[in-house]
Amino acid sequence: MKRKIAIVPGSFDPITYGHIDIIKRSSELFDEIIVAILVNPDKKYLFSLDERVEMIEETIKDIPNVRVDALLVNYAKKVGSSVIVRGLRAVSDFEYEMQLTFMNKALDEGIETFYMMANKQYSFISSSIVKGVSGFGADLSKFVPKNVEERLEKKMKERG
C-alpha cells in the first residue's frame, strides 16, 4: 500500500503552538509529515533557516512520523507527496490560502491541499504577533515552546 506523505509548509519564524497543533493533528492523519520551511528572498526573517530547522526539530522530536526540510521548487514531487496541509485561523486567512491552492494546482494538478481549522486557543497566534509582543518582555509560554521562547528572548536582546 502506498504511504501517504503530507507537507506542512510555512516560514515558522518562529514556530508557535498553533503550528505545532496543526503538525500533531496532521501526523495522526498521514503516514509521514514533512514540515517544509519556506525560504522567501523578499522576506526578512528574524531567525536563519538553520535556526528555524533546529527549533522545529527540537519541538517535534517526540512525533516519530514528522521530519523537517527546506521547501524548494517542485518539492512535493521530490519527496513523493501530493498533499499540502495548511492551517486556517480566521476567514481572513482563507483568501490568501485559496490563491496559494490555485497556484499550486496550476503548477501541478496532482497536488491536493487540506485545510485544518486552528483550535480556538491558537486562532489568534501568528509568528508575527509573537515576535511583536516578545519585544515588550511579554510572557510567551502560552504561545511557543520553552526552547523557542529562550531563542526569541536572546534574539531580541541581540537586536536591542
Buried (B, 14 or more C-beta within 10 A) or exposed (E): EEEBBBBBBBBBBBBBBBBBBBBBBBBEEBEBBBBBBBEEEEEEBBBEBEBBBBBBBBBBEEBEBBBBBEBEEEBBEEBEBBBBBBBBBEEEBBEEBEEEBEEBEEEEEEBBBEBBEBBEEBBEBBBEEBBEBBEEEEEBEEBBBEBBBEBBEEBBEEEE
